[in-house]
Amino acid sequence: MKLQVMFQKDYYEQEGIKEVVDFITSDELIKVGNKERLERLQNELINKDWFMTLIDFADYCNTKGKNV
């Protein structure tokens, strides 16, 4: 049995997730937010993600879509 391990960066590279995470540091969002904090948030999601936000993102979107 081959064990496949995904790292945070792997989740970030998945279709749909990268676009959402990159939006955090887009010009549009930085205009209304704090650039340093937004960059820190993006970095945390890509490299640490203590709360496993990216891992659960697709399930969250699917569930949200069913409840709308």
C-alpha positions as CSV (number, residue, x, y, z in Angstrom):
1,M,0.0,0.0,0.0
2,K,1.4,3.4,-1.0
3,L,0.8,6.2,1.4
4,Q,0.3,9.6,-0.3
5,V,1.0,12.6,1.8
6,M,-0.1,16.0,0.8
7,F,1.5,19.1,2.2
8,Q,-0.1,22.5,2.5
9,K,1.5,23.7,-0.7
10,D,-0.1,20.8,-2.5
11,Y,-3.5,21.9,-1.4
12,Y,-2.7,25.5,-2.4
13,E,-1.9,24.4,-5.9
14,Q,-5.3,22.7,-6.4
15,E,-7.7,24.2,-8.9
16,G,-9.9,26.8,-7.3
17,I,-7.9,27.1,-4.0
18,K,-4.9,28.9,-5.5
19,E,-7.2,31.6,-7.0
20,V,-8.9,32.2,-3.6
21,V,-5.7,32.3,-1.6
22,D,-4.0,34.6,-4.1
23,F,-7.0,37.0,-3.9
24,I,-6.0,37.7,-0.3
25,T,-3.0,39.7,-1.6
26,S,-4.7,41.1,-4.7
27,D,-4.5,44.8,-5.4
28,E,-8.3,44.9,-4.9
29,L,-8.1,43.5,-1.3
30,I,-4.9,45.4,-0.3
31,K,-6.6,48.7,-1.2
32,V,-9.1,48.1,1.7
33,G,-6.9,46.0,4.0
34,N,-3.5,46.0,5.7
35,K,-0.9,44.7,3.2
36,E,1.4,43.2,5.8
37,R,-1.4,41.4,7.6
38,L,-2.9,40.1,4.3
39,E,0.5,38.8,3.2
40,R,1.1,37.1,6.5
41,L,-2.3,35.5,6.3
42,Q,-1.6,34.2,2.8
43,N,1.8,32.9,3.9
44,E,0.2,31.1,6.9
45,L,-2.4,29.4,4.8
46,I,0.2,28.2,2.3
47,N,2.9,27.1,4.7
48,K,1.4,26.3,8.0
49,D,-2.5,26.3,8.0
50,W,-2.8,25.2,11.6
51,F,-6.6,25.1,11.3
52,M,-6.5,23.0,8.1
53,T,-8.4,25.6,6.2
54,L,-7.2,24.6,2.7
55,I,-7.8,20.9,3.4
56,D,-11.5,21.5,4.2
57,F,-12.1,24.3,1.6
58,A,-13.6,22.1,-1.2
59,D,-16.0,20.4,1.3
60,Y,-16.9,23.8,2.7
61,C,-17.8,25.2,-0.7
62,N,-19.8,22.1,-1.7
63,T,-21.8,22.2,1.6
64,K,-22.4,25.9,1.3
65,G,-23.7,25.5,-2.2
66,K,-26.2,22.9,-1.1
67,N,-27.5,25.2,1.7
68,V,-28.0,28.3,-0.4
